Amino acid sequence: MIQRIVVVVLISFLISCKKDPKLHLNYSSGEAFGTSFSVQFIDEEEFDFSSSYDSIVSVINTSMSTYSKDSDISRINRGDTAIVIDTHFKKVFTASKKIYKETEGAFDPTIGVLVNAWDFGPEGKIVALDSLKIDSLLISVGLDKVILKEGNIVKTDPRTFIDFNALAKGYAVDVFAEFLESKGFKNYLVEIGGEIRGKGSNITKQKPWRIGVEDPNFDGSQSYSKIISLHNAAMATSGGYRKYKVDENGERYIHILDAKTGYPLKSNLLAVSVIAPTCMEADAYATALMSMGLERSKEFLKTHPELKVFFIYENDKKQLQTLTVNGFSGD
């Protein structure tokens, strides 16, 4: 199964269907990629696509799950050079390369080896790794050390570990959505672990699909102060307020690492929500912007107007502040 390194902080509000003899809200849910999924679409008939959803999950896991020792990505990470990657792997790899270059390495699917070394989890304080150990791991980090050649993944450093967890779940949302579109459905909402893509609207209610963005509550409680309408787009959120560690001085470090230094980021940025054309893009850019920090992210977004972004951060007085960039809308 695929689990994302960053914490997802979105929730989809399920909307019940009016009793309309002409329209039916088809709803399915289940477990996938170490989390849950839900699919809603509207049609005049009832459908059961459970087996199709299971097949999608299975194919993506077989291709890109680092938790399965027999998956393509696990075999590649062990040094198997004979693996011919499938279309799913190629699409995610190509997108990763593009975003890696655009963000100057802020988004890097090879940083996972350092995340694992730091042993980030929900409990415990930061225990400094030996600097020599970090330096040795950094040598193998960098997506520029990985190329696609004639259907095979080639690593210039055999120790480089590829992990698509920061965008594979978003990609899976897109695959679910594309499946529904192939069946001709024009009004749907797909959600996997908080990553969401919608098209059309909830026409049974004559209302748009409405999504809640979770507040960054350090006490573990849930509240949603911002609600948005999702129109033919996807949304994903990355946050560092649930998965972090503190040092001996009480400073909080999020679980996202600086790919250039190998150390956890000390950041006042608590959460980033991104609306993009595809969920894979939203997923990846949300991770990248968290890594960049607020000021660098604002500069980056000046040249990426297609990304609509909502930041939640702390000011110098530890007060929560928000910032909307490129028209991230709320109701």
C-alpha positions as CSV (number, residue, x, y, z in Angstrom):
1,M,0.0,0.0,0.0
2,I,1.1,3.6,-0.6
3,Q,1.2,6.0,2.3
4,R,2.1,9.6,1.9
5,I,5.0,11.2,3.8
6,V,3.2,14.4,4.4
7,V,0.1,14.8,6.5
8,V,-3.2,15.3,4.6
9,V,-5.5,17.9,6.1
10,L,-8.6,17.9,3.9
11,I,-12.0,16.3,4.4
12,S,-14.7,15.8,1.8
13,F,-18.2,16.7,3.0
14,L,-20.5,13.9,1.8
15,I,-23.8,15.4,0.5
16,S,-26.9,13.2,0.7
17,C,-29.0,12.9,-2.4
18,K,-32.6,14.1,-2.7
19,K,-35.1,11.5,-3.7
20,D,-35.3,12.2,-7.4
21,P,-36.5,9.4,-9.6
22,K,-34.5,10.7,-12.5
23,L,-31.1,11.0,-10.7
24,H,-29.2,8.8,-8.4
25,L,-26.2,9.5,-6.2
26,N,-23.9,6.5,-6.6
27,Y,-21.6,6.3,-3.6
28,S,-18.8,3.8,-2.8
29,S,-16.1,3.8,-0.2
30,G,-13.3,1.5,0.9
31,E,-9.7,1.1,1.9
32,A,-6.7,1.9,-0.3
33,F,-3.1,2.9,0.0
34,G,-3.1,2.8,3.7
35,T,-6.1,5.1,4.0
36,S,-9.7,5.3,2.9
37,F,-11.3,6.4,-0.4
38,S,-14.8,7.5,-1.4
39,V,-16.3,8.0,-4.9
40,Q,-19.5,9.8,-5.7
41,F,-21.1,10.3,-9.1
42,I,-24.6,11.1,-10.3
43,D,-26.5,9.3,-13.0
44,E,-30.0,8.1,-13.7
45,E,-29.0,4.5,-12.9
46,E,-27.3,2.7,-10.1
47,F,-23.8,1.2,-10.6
48,D,-21.4,-1.0,-8.7
49,F,-17.8,-0.5,-9.8
50,S,-16.2,-2.0,-6.7
51,S,-14.2,-4.5,-8.6
52,S,-13.0,-1.8,-11.0
53,Y,-11.8,0.4,-8.0
54,D,-10.0,-2.6,-6.5
55,S,-8.3,-3.3,-9.8
56,I,-7.1,0.3,-10.0
57,V,-5.7,0.1,-6.5
58,S,-4.0,-3.2,-7.2
59,V,-2.3,-2.0,-10.4
60,I,-1.0,1.2,-8.9
61,N,0.3,-0.7,-5.8
62,T,2.0,-3.2,-8.1
63,S,3.7,-0.4,-9.9
64,M,4.6,2.1,-7.2
65,S,4.1,0.9,-3.6
66,T,7.3,1.0,-1.6
67,Y,5.5,-1.1,1.1
68,S,5.3,-4.1,-1.3
69,K,8.6,-5.8,-1.7
70,D,7.5,-7.2,-5.1
71,S,6.3,-3.9,-6.6
72,D,8.2,-2.5,-9.6
73,I,9.5,0.5,-7.5
74,S,10.8,-1.8,-4.7
75,R,12.6,-4.0,-7.2
76,I,14.1,-0.9,-8.9
77,N,15.2,0.4,-5.5
78,R,16.9,-3.0,-4.8
79,G,18.9,-2.6,-8.1
80,D,16.8,-4.6,-10.6
81,T,17.6,-3.0,-13.9
82,A,15.4,-5.3,-16.0
83,I,12.1,-3.8,-14.9
84,V,10.1,-2.3,-17.8
85,I,7.9,0.3,-16.1
86,D,4.2,0.6,-16.9
87,T,2.3,3.7,-18.0
88,H,1.4,4.6,-14.5
89,F,5.0,4.7,-13.3
90,K,6.1,6.6,-16.4
91,K,3.4,9.3,-15.9
92,V,4.3,9.8,-12.2
93,F,8.1,9.8,-13.0
94,T,7.7,12.3,-15.8
95,A,5.6,14.6,-13.6
96,S,8.1,14.3,-10.8
97,K,11.0,15.3,-13.1
98,K,9.1,18.4,-14.2
99,I,8.2,19.6,-10.8
100,Y,11.7,18.7,-9.4
101,K,13.2,21.0,-12.0
102,E,10.6,23.8,-11.6
103,T,11.0,23.9,-7.8
104,E,14.8,23.5,-7.9
105,G,14.7,20.3,-5.9
106,A,12.2,21.4,-3.3
107,F,10.1,18.5,-4.5
108,D,12.3,15.4,-4.6
109,P,11.0,11.8,-4.6
110,T,14.5,10.6,-3.6
111,I,14.5,12.4,-0.2
112,G,12.6,9.4,1.5
113,V,15.9,7.7,2.6
114,L,16.6,10.7,4.8
115,V,13.0,10.9,6.1
116,N,13.3,7.3,7.2
117,A,16.7,8.0,8.8
118,W,15.2,10.7,10.9
119,D,12.5,8.3,12.0
120,F,9.7,10.8,12.0
121,G,6.6,9.7,13.8
122,P,3.8,11.1,15.9
123,E,5.8,10.9,19.2
124,G,9.3,11.7,20.4
125,K,11.9,14.4,20.3
126,I,14.5,15.1,17.7
127,V,17.6,13.1,18.1
128,A,20.4,14.5,16.0
129,L,21.8,12.2,13.4
130,D,25.6,12.1,13.0
131,S,26.5,14.7,10.3
132,L,28.7,12.2,8.5
133,K,25.6,9.9,8.2
134,I,23.5,12.7,6.8
135,D,26.3,13.6,4.3
136,S,26.6,10.0,3.2
137,L,22.9,9.7,2.5
138,L,22.8,13.1,0.7
139,I,25.2,11.8,-1.9
140,S,22.4,9.4,-3.2
141,V,19.6,12.1,-3.0
142,G,18.5,13.9,-6.1
143,L,16.1,13.0,-8.9
144,D,18.7,14.2,-11.4
145,K,20.5,10.9,-10.5
146,V,17.6,9.0,-12.1
147,I,16.7,8.8,-15.8
148,L,14.2,7.0,-17.9
149,K,15.8,5.1,-20.8
150,E,13.9,2.9,-23.2
151,G,11.3,1.9,-20.7
152,N,13.8,1.3,-17.9
153,I,14.7,3.3,-14.9
154,V,18.5,4.0,-14.7
155,K,20.1,5.3,-11.5
156,T,23.6,6.8,-11.7
157,D,23.9,6.1,-7.9
158,P,22.7,2.6,-7.1
159,R,21.8,3.7,-3.6
160,T,19.3,6.2,-4.7
161,F,15.9,5.3,-3.3
162,I,12.8,6.4,-5.2
163,D,9.5,7.1,-3.3
164,F,6.5,8.6,-5.0
165,N,4.4,8.8,-1.9
166,A,4.2,12.6,-2.2
167,L,2.1,12.4,-5.4
168,A,1.1,8.8,-6.0
169,K,-2.1,9.1,-4.0
170,G,-3.0,12.2,-5.9
171,Y,-2.3,10.3,-9.1
172,A,-4.6,7.5,-8.0
173,V,-7.4,10.1,-7.5
174,D,-6.8,11.1,-11.2
175,V,-7.0,7.5,-12.4
176,F,-10.3,7.0,-10.5
177,A,-11.6,10.2,-12.1
178,E,-10.5,9.2,-15.6
179,F,-12.2,5.9,-15.1
180,L,-15.5,7.7,-14.3
181,E,-15.1,10.0,-17.3
182,S,-14.5,7.0,-19.5
183,K,-17.9,5.8,-18.5
184,G,-19.4,9.1,-19.5
185,F,-20.2,10.5,-16.0
186,K,-20.0,14.3,-15.9
187,N,-20.7,15.0,-12.2
188,Y,-18.4,13.2,-9.7
189,L,-16.2,13.7,-6.6
190,V,-13.3,11.4,-5.9
191,E,-11.4,11.4,-2.6
192,I,-8.5,9.3,-1.3
193,G,-7.2,10.1,2.1
194,G,-8.2,13.8,1.7
195,E,-6.9,14.3,-1.8
196,I,-9.8,15.3,-4.0
197,R,-10.9,15.8,-7.6
198,G,-14.3,16.9,-8.7
199,K,-16.1,17.6,-11.9
200,G,-19.5,19.2,-12.5
201,S,-21.6,19.6,-9.4
202,N,-24.0,17.9,-7.1
203,I,-26.9,18.4,-9.5
204,T,-29.3,16.6,-7.2
205,K,-29.0,19.5,-4.9
206,Q,-28.3,22.1,-7.6
207,K,-25.1,23.0,-5.6
208,P,-21.4,22.6,-6.2
209,W,-19.2,20.0,-4.6
210,R,-18.2,21.6,-1.3
211,I,-14.9,20.8,0.5
212,G,-13.7,21.6,4.0
213,V,-10.1,22.7,4.7
214,E,-9.1,21.5,8.1
215,D,-7.7,24.0,10.7
216,P,-4.2,23.2,12.1
217,N,-5.2,22.1,15.6
218,F,-2.2,20.9,17.5
219,D,-4.4,19.2,20.1
220,G,-5.7,16.7,17.6
221,S,-9.2,18.1,17.4
222,Q,-10.9,18.8,14.0
223,S,-12.5,22.0,12.8
224,Y,-13.1,23.5,9.4
225,S,-13.1,27.3,9.2
226,K,-12.8,27.4,5.4
227,I,-15.2,25.8,2.9
228,I,-14.6,25.9,-0.8
229,S,-16.6,24.9,-3.9
230,L,-14.6,22.6,-6.2
231,H,-15.2,23.3,-9.9
232,N,-13.6,20.9,-12.4
233,A,-10.4,20.8,-10.5
234,A,-8.4,18.9,-7.8
235,M,-7.2,19.9,-4.4
236,A,-4.6,18.5,-2.0
237,T,-3.1,19.8,1.3
238,S,0.2,19.3,2.9
239,G,0.7,20.1,6.6
240,G,3.3,19.8,9.3
241,Y,1.2,20.4,12.4
242,R,0.4,16.7,13.2
243,K,3.7,15.1,12.3
244,Y,6.6,16.9,13.9
245,K,9.2,16.7,16.5
246,V,10.6,19.2,19.0
247,D,14.2,19.8,20.1
248,E,15.5,20.5,23.6
249,N,14.6,24.1,23.3
250,G,11.0,23.4,22.4
251,E,11.4,24.4,18.7
252,R,9.1,22.5,16.4
253,Y,10.5,20.8,13.3
254,I,8.1,19.5,10.6
255,H,8.6,16.1,9.0
256,I,9.5,17.6,5.6
257,L,13.2,17.8,5.0
258,D,15.5,20.2,3.2
259,A,16.8,18.2,0.3
260,K,19.9,20.3,0.2
261,T,20.9,19.9,3.8
262,G,19.3,16.7,4.8
263,Y,17.8,18.3,8.0
264,P,14.2,18.8,9.0
265,L,12.7,22.1,8.3
266,K,12.0,24.6,11.1
267,S,9.1,26.5,9.6
268,N,6.2,28.8,10.6
269,L,4.2,27.4,7.7
270,L,1.6,25.0,9.1
271,A,-0.4,24.0,6.0
272,V,-0.6,24.5,2.3
273,S,-3.7,23.7,0.2
274,V,-3.4,23.7,-3.6
275,I,-6.0,23.7,-6.3
276,A,-4.7,22.5,-9.6
277,P,-6.0,20.8,-12.8
278,T,-5.0,17.4,-11.6
279,C,-4.7,15.9,-8.2
280,M,-1.2,14.6,-8.9
281,E,-0.1,18.2,-9.5
282,A,-1.9,19.5,-6.5
283,D,-0.4,16.8,-4.3
284,A,3.2,17.4,-5.5
285,Y,3.1,21.1,-5.4
286,A,1.6,21.2,-1.9
287,T,4.6,19.2,-0.7
288,A,7.0,21.4,-2.6
289,L,5.5,24.6,-1.2
290,M,5.7,23.3,2.3
291,S,9.4,22.6,1.7
292,M,10.0,26.0,0.2
293,G,8.4,28.0,3.1
294,L,6.1,31.0,2.8
295,E,8.3,33.6,1.3
296,R,10.0,31.5,-1.3
297,S,6.5,30.0,-2.2
298,K,5.1,33.4,-2.8
299,E,7.8,34.2,-5.3
300,F,7.4,30.8,-7.0
301,L,3.6,31.3,-7.4
302,K,4.1,34.6,-9.2
303,T,5.2,32.5,-12.2
304,H,2.6,29.8,-11.7
305,P,-0.8,31.4,-11.8
306,E,-2.4,28.1,-12.6
307,L,-1.9,27.0,-9.0
308,K,-4.4,28.4,-6.5
309,V,-3.0,28.2,-3.0
310,F,-4.2,28.8,0.6
311,F,-1.5,29.1,3.3
312,I,-1.9,28.8,7.1
313,Y,1.1,30.0,9.1
314,E,2.2,31.5,12.4
315,N,3.4,35.1,12.6
316,D,6.1,36.3,15.0
317,K,3.7,36.3,17.9
318,K,2.7,32.7,17.2
319,Q,-0.7,33.8,16.0
320,L,-2.4,32.0,13.1
321,Q,-2.5,33.8,9.8
322,T,-3.8,32.9,6.4
323,L,-2.9,33.9,2.9
324,T,-4.7,33.3,-0.4
325,V,-2.7,33.4,-3.6
326,N,-3.9,33.2,-7.3
327,G,-7.6,33.1,-6.4
328,F,-8.0,30.2,-4.0
329,S,-11.7,30.6,-3.5
330,G,-13.8,30.0,-0.4
331,D,-17.5,30.4,0.5
